[in-house]
């Protein structure tokens, strides 16, 4: 199969910055302009203008899934890997690569975002046979708090740049919509309400927009290789609009993906 790493810009244009064989997933945009992606259970970097991916050393962590995010200060990368534990666990590795340091004690945990001050991570987790929910952990101590309740499934969390909201996709009564909630677990607000199945919301750094993935009505979970669309919402609330349609899904937009100046974001599509 073929993967295309793409950049969407506010004029509606889409630029393909890398084409590769195999499944490449989940681009993060780093402060230096490089992109981090997942492929073959490893972490890779695409430097600006480069035509090849270069590996990022992650020690024993060689069964990464596509949940990885650089810290706000750019010093470390949080990754999700199961090589040591058998289920997804969150680790921190130096941004230049190196040995993983375990962060989450409980499993499974899938990394999704950082608080703007870098003191906490927000992630999806399943505990004691319960549904997948949204959790916060202190980076210094690993102490964990669940911030969602009353959802059949909650996933894909990402902080707003001001730290006041956690955006996520939440399922209730068979409907999967975009929600936001305060970091203390109060004031949940539904931000989409339609027949589509909405996943992976990512607020822009300038506080204006949220991009998210929309699956066709009736889609179960977040599968790969479907006809999907990206939608853009105002962060303050209101009607969204479709901005691009393509073949993708799982792997296309799992992690924070905006450029630091909010001029564009990265996603992956998979041509048939």
One Martini backbone bead per residue (centre of mass of N, CA, C, O) as a GRO file, in nm:
protein
  272
    1UNK     BB    1   0.103   0.032   0.007
    2UNK     BB    2   0.013   0.381   0.030
    3UNK     BB    3   0.150   0.690   0.163
    4UNK     BB    4   0.032   1.032   0.251
    5UNK     BB    5   0.178   1.321   0.346
    6UNK     BB    6  -0.014   1.604   0.455
    7UNK     BB    7  -0.102   1.953   0.386
    8UNK     BB    8  -0.320   2.184   0.526
    9UNK     BB    9  -0.470   2.488   0.414
   10UNK     BB   10  -0.672   2.776   0.436
   11UNK     BB   11  -0.704   2.776   0.106
   12UNK     BB   12  -0.751   2.442   0.058
   13UNK     BB   13  -0.485   2.320   0.029
   14UNK     BB   14  -0.289   2.022  -0.076
   15UNK     BB   15   0.021   1.881   0.038
   16UNK     BB   16   0.263   1.656  -0.064
   17UNK     BB   17   0.558   1.558   0.137
   18UNK     BB   18   0.502   1.231   0.133
   19UNK     BB   19   0.592   0.912  -0.010
   20UNK     BB   20   0.500   0.572   0.089
   21UNK     BB   21   0.543   0.259   0.183
   22UNK     BB   22   0.310   0.159   0.358
   23UNK     BB   23   0.218   0.238   0.696
   24UNK     BB   24   0.156   0.566   0.774
   25UNK     BB   25   0.127   0.755   1.092
   26UNK     BB   26   0.058   1.016   1.286
   27UNK     BB   27   0.113   1.340   1.268
   28UNK     BB   28   0.349   1.556   1.401
   29UNK     BB   29   0.427   1.892   1.490
   30UNK     BB   30   0.719   2.054   1.518
   31UNK     BB   31   0.897   2.336   1.597
   32UNK     BB   32   1.117   2.269   1.350
   33UNK     BB   33   0.910   2.133   1.116
   34UNK     BB   34   0.888   1.857   1.184
   35UNK     BB   35   0.780   1.512   1.155
   36UNK     BB   36   0.593   1.272   1.331
   37UNK     BB   37   0.587   0.910   1.293
   38UNK     BB   38   0.434   0.596   1.221
   39UNK     BB   39   0.614   0.274   1.156
   40UNK     BB   40   0.654  -0.049   1.221
   41UNK     BB   41   0.666   0.024   1.544
   42UNK     BB   42   0.791   0.310   1.485
   43UNK     BB   43   0.982   0.609   1.497
   44UNK     BB   44   0.961   0.906   1.284
   45UNK     BB   45   1.134   1.152   1.075
   46UNK     BB   46   1.043   1.461   0.896
   47UNK     BB   47   1.213   1.679   0.743
   48UNK     BB   48   1.240   1.963   0.597
   49UNK     BB   49   1.253   1.865   0.258
   50UNK     BB   50   1.253   1.573   0.286
   51UNK     BB   51   1.254   1.225   0.135
   52UNK     BB   52   1.310   1.093   0.425
   53UNK     BB   53   1.292   0.878   0.679
   54UNK     BB   54   1.393   0.891   1.025
   55UNK     BB   55   1.492   0.738   1.296
   56UNK     BB   56   1.383   0.698   1.637
   57UNK     BB   57   1.509   0.631   1.931
   58UNK     BB   58   1.345   0.367   2.172
   59UNK     BB   59   1.472   0.116   2.234
   60UNK     BB   60   1.262  -0.134   2.347
   61UNK     BB   61   1.050   0.038   2.185
   62UNK     BB   62   0.899  -0.169   1.907
   63UNK     BB   63   0.555  -0.140   1.971
   64UNK     BB   64   0.423   0.098   1.841
   65UNK     BB   65   0.182   0.312   1.821
   66UNK     BB   66  -0.008   0.611   1.708
   67UNK     BB   67   0.075   0.737   2.011
   68UNK     BB   68   0.230   1.057   1.984
   69UNK     BB   69   0.403   1.334   2.175
   70UNK     BB   70   0.536   1.627   2.202
   71UNK     BB   71   0.643   1.849   2.403
   72UNK     BB   72   0.614   2.186   2.448
   73UNK     BB   73   0.949   2.210   2.480
   74UNK     BB   74   1.084   1.961   2.303
   75UNK     BB   75   1.242   1.738   2.494
   76UNK     BB   76   1.004   1.527   2.463
   77UNK     BB   77   0.846   1.201   2.404
   78UNK     BB   78   0.537   1.058   2.390
   79UNK     BB   79   0.465   0.710   2.414
   80UNK     BB   80   0.322   0.400   2.276
   81UNK     BB   81   0.383   0.074   2.430
   82UNK     BB   82   0.411  -0.317   2.446
   83UNK     BB   83   0.685  -0.474   2.484
   84UNK     BB   84   0.697  -0.488   2.810
   85UNK     BB   85   0.360  -0.525   2.892
   86UNK     BB   86   0.139  -0.612   2.645
   87UNK     BB   87   0.037  -0.315   2.680
   88UNK     BB   88  -0.039  -0.006   2.660
   89UNK     BB   89   0.225   0.235   2.726
   90UNK     BB   90   0.364   0.520   2.876
   91UNK     BB   91   0.642   0.708   2.750
   92UNK     BB   92   0.963   0.868   2.781
   93UNK     BB   93   1.163   1.044   2.538
   94UNK     BB   94   1.397   1.184   2.390
   95UNK     BB   95   1.385   1.382   2.114
   96UNK     BB   96   1.660   1.241   1.994
   97UNK     BB   97   1.660   0.992   2.160
   98UNK     BB   98   1.611   0.688   2.366
   99UNK     BB   99   1.535   0.593   2.669
  100UNK     BB  100   1.272   0.479   2.833
  101UNK     BB  101   1.018   0.628   3.052
  102UNK     BB  102   0.791   0.545   3.269
  103UNK     BB  103   0.452   0.666   3.344
  104UNK     BB  104   0.232   0.443   3.341
  105UNK     BB  105   0.090   0.200   3.551
  106UNK     BB  106  -0.162   0.165   3.384
  107UNK     BB  107  -0.364  -0.070   3.191
  108UNK     BB  108  -0.435   0.072   2.922
  109UNK     BB  109  -0.239   0.338   2.744
  110UNK     BB  110  -0.315   0.629   2.530
  111UNK     BB  111  -0.165   0.870   2.383
  112UNK     BB  112  -0.253   1.243   2.309
  113UNK     BB  113  -0.159   1.476   2.533
  114UNK     BB  114  -0.076   1.807   2.647
  115UNK     BB  115  -0.027   2.034   2.855
  116UNK     BB  116   0.088   2.352   2.810
  117UNK     BB  117   0.294   2.319   3.075
  118UNK     BB  118   0.390   1.998   3.087
  119UNK     BB  119   0.259   1.846   3.358
  120UNK     BB  120   0.053   1.692   3.166
  121UNK     BB  121  -0.132   1.411   3.055
  122UNK     BB  122  -0.350   1.295   2.792
  123UNK     BB  123  -0.568   0.997   2.785
  124UNK     BB  124  -0.644   0.672   2.707
  125UNK     BB  125  -0.842   0.429   2.905
  126UNK     BB  126  -0.863   0.103   3.074
  127UNK     BB  127  -1.056  -0.003   3.372
  128UNK     BB  128  -1.172  -0.279   3.518
  129UNK     BB  129  -1.362  -0.339   3.253
  130UNK     BB  130  -1.416  -0.074   3.149
  131UNK     BB  131  -1.441   0.188   2.976
  132UNK     BB  132  -1.321   0.408   2.773
  133UNK     BB  133  -1.124   0.687   2.888
  134UNK     BB  134  -1.029   0.991   3.039
  135UNK     BB  135  -0.689   1.089   3.128
  136UNK     BB  136  -0.479   1.209   3.391
  137UNK     BB  137  -0.119   1.288   3.433
  138UNK     BB  138   0.151   1.330   3.620
  139UNK     BB  139   0.475   1.355   3.531
  140UNK     BB  140   0.624   1.332   3.813
  141UNK     BB  141   0.419   1.084   3.939
  142UNK     BB  142   0.163   0.945   3.769
  143UNK     BB  143  -0.091   1.052   3.860
  144UNK     BB  144  -0.438   0.953   3.832
  145UNK     BB  145  -0.727   1.085   3.637
  146UNK     BB  146  -1.061   1.086   3.580
  147UNK     BB  147  -1.273   1.299   3.343
  148UNK     BB  148  -1.487   1.075   3.276
  149UNK     BB  149  -1.851   1.025   3.258
  150UNK     BB  150  -2.117   0.857   3.095
  151UNK     BB  151  -1.959   0.686   2.883
  152UNK     BB  152  -1.912   0.432   2.651
  153UNK     BB  153  -1.692   0.621   2.501
  154UNK     BB  154  -1.354   0.766   2.527
  155UNK     BB  155  -1.145   0.974   2.306
  156UNK     BB  156  -0.902   1.171   2.165
  157UNK     BB  157  -0.742   1.374   2.340
  158UNK     BB  158  -0.718   1.750   2.362
  159UNK     BB  159  -0.579   2.041   2.424
  160UNK     BB  160  -0.607   2.351   2.471
  161UNK     BB  161  -0.392   2.623   2.466
  162UNK     BB  162  -0.522   2.742   2.750
  163UNK     BB  163  -0.619   2.476   2.933
  164UNK     BB  164  -0.954   2.474   2.964
  165UNK     BB  165  -0.966   2.224   2.758
  166UNK     BB  166  -1.098   1.900   2.664
  167UNK     BB  167  -1.089   1.726   2.377
  168UNK     BB  168  -1.332   1.478   2.243
  169UNK     BB  169  -1.458   1.156   2.185
  170UNK     BB  170  -1.807   1.064   2.237
  171UNK     BB  171  -2.019   0.796   2.359
  172UNK     BB  172  -2.385   0.798   2.321
  173UNK     BB  173  -2.630   0.603   2.226
  174UNK     BB  174  -2.444   0.549   1.947
  175UNK     BB  175  -2.316   0.836   1.955
  176UNK     BB  176  -2.042   1.012   1.786
  177UNK     BB  177  -1.887   1.292   1.933
  178UNK     BB  178  -1.790   1.610   1.999
  179UNK     BB  179  -1.611   1.715   2.291
  180UNK     BB  180  -1.597   1.904   2.603
  181UNK     BB  181  -1.379   1.955   2.899
  182UNK     BB  182  -1.276   1.999   3.196
  183UNK     BB  183  -0.994   1.902   3.376
  184UNK     BB  184  -1.203   1.838   3.633
  185UNK     BB  185  -1.479   1.711   3.486
  186UNK     BB  186  -1.642   1.957   3.396
  187UNK     BB  187  -1.855   2.079   3.164
  188UNK     BB  188  -1.990   1.920   2.944
  189UNK     BB  189  -1.970   1.950   2.573
  190UNK     BB  190  -2.144   1.940   2.284
  191UNK     BB  191  -2.011   2.005   1.938
  192UNK     BB  192  -2.164   1.766   1.800
  193UNK     BB  193  -2.479   1.678   1.594
  194UNK     BB  194  -2.486   1.394   1.397
  195UNK     BB  195  -2.458   1.121   1.176
  196UNK     BB  196  -2.178   1.124   1.214
  197UNK     BB  197  -1.847   0.992   1.298
  198UNK     BB  198  -1.656   1.141   1.555
  199UNK     BB  199  -1.296   1.211   1.556
  200UNK     BB  200  -1.015   1.356   1.661
  201UNK     BB  201  -0.966   1.634   1.815
  202UNK     BB  202  -0.789   1.955   1.713
  203UNK     BB  203  -0.666   2.227   1.840
  204UNK     BB  204  -0.558   2.527   1.775
  205UNK     BB  205  -0.315   2.745   1.893
  206UNK     BB  206  -0.503   3.017   1.832
  207UNK     BB  207  -0.818   2.933   1.917
  208UNK     BB  208  -1.016   2.887   1.650
  209UNK     BB  209  -0.980   2.571   1.586
  210UNK     BB  210  -1.117   2.240   1.485
  211UNK     BB  211  -1.002   1.928   1.397
  212UNK     BB  212  -1.175   1.645   1.236
  213UNK     BB  213  -1.299   1.321   1.209
  214UNK     BB  214  -1.525   1.172   0.956
  215UNK     BB  215  -1.748   0.924   0.952
  216UNK     BB  216  -1.970   0.727   0.856
  217UNK     BB  217  -2.258   0.623   0.919
  218UNK     BB  218  -2.224   0.339   1.144
  219UNK     BB  219  -1.952   0.338   1.244
  220UNK     BB  220  -1.716   0.123   1.399
  221UNK     BB  221  -1.509   0.291   1.546
  222UNK     BB  222  -1.157   0.333   1.392
  223UNK     BB  223  -1.104   0.265   1.097
  224UNK     BB  224  -0.963   0.179   0.803
  225UNK     BB  225  -1.014   0.243   0.476
  226UNK     BB  226  -1.205   0.498   0.421
  227UNK     BB  227  -1.449   0.726   0.353
  228UNK     BB  228  -1.346   1.044   0.452
  229UNK     BB  229  -1.340   1.341   0.670
  230UNK     BB  230  -1.265   1.680   0.724
  231UNK     BB  231  -1.327   1.905   0.995
  232UNK     BB  232  -1.422   2.249   1.081
  233UNK     BB  233  -1.418   2.419   1.391
  234UNK     BB  234  -1.517   2.632   1.622
  235UNK     BB  235  -1.408   2.671   1.943
  236UNK     BB  236  -1.668   2.840   2.043
  237UNK     BB  237  -1.872   2.735   1.848
  238UNK     BB  238  -2.053   2.569   1.592
  239UNK     BB  239  -2.042   2.542   1.270
  240UNK     BB  240  -1.920   2.325   1.047
  241UNK     BB  241  -1.678   2.209   0.790
  242UNK     BB  242  -1.587   2.073   0.505
  243UNK     BB  243  -1.238   2.029   0.361
  244UNK     BB  244  -1.184   1.705   0.320
  245UNK     BB  245  -1.156   1.415   0.104
  246UNK     BB  246  -1.076   1.059   0.175
  247UNK     BB  247  -0.859   0.789   0.229
  248UNK     BB  248  -0.910   0.653   0.565
  249UNK     BB  249  -0.845   0.705   0.932
  250UNK     BB  250  -0.668   0.516   1.070
  251UNK     BB  251  -0.375   0.733   1.099
  252UNK     BB  252  -0.456   1.029   0.998
  253UNK     BB  253  -0.558   1.186   1.311
  254UNK     BB  254  -0.466   1.098   1.619
  255UNK     BB  255  -0.284   1.357   1.661
  256UNK     BB  256  -0.133   1.629   1.705
  257UNK     BB  257  -0.114   1.853   1.386
  258UNK     BB  258  -0.031   2.141   1.422
  259UNK     BB  259   0.105   2.414   1.354
  260UNK     BB  260   0.234   2.656   1.556
  261UNK     BB  261   0.082   2.891   1.359
  262UNK     BB  262  -0.194   2.760   1.231
  263UNK     BB  263  -0.164   2.735   0.903
  264UNK     BB  264  -0.153   2.414   0.951
  265UNK     BB  265  -0.192   2.058   0.880
  266UNK     BB  266  -0.151   1.710   0.942
  267UNK     BB  267  -0.193   1.417   0.724
  268UNK     BB  268  -0.317   1.088   0.623
  269UNK     BB  269  -0.325   0.907   0.317
  270UNK     BB  270  -0.480   0.617   0.117
  271UNK     BB  271  -0.446   0.517  -0.171
  272UNK     BB  272  -0.601   0.280  -0.382
   0.00000   0.00000   0.00000
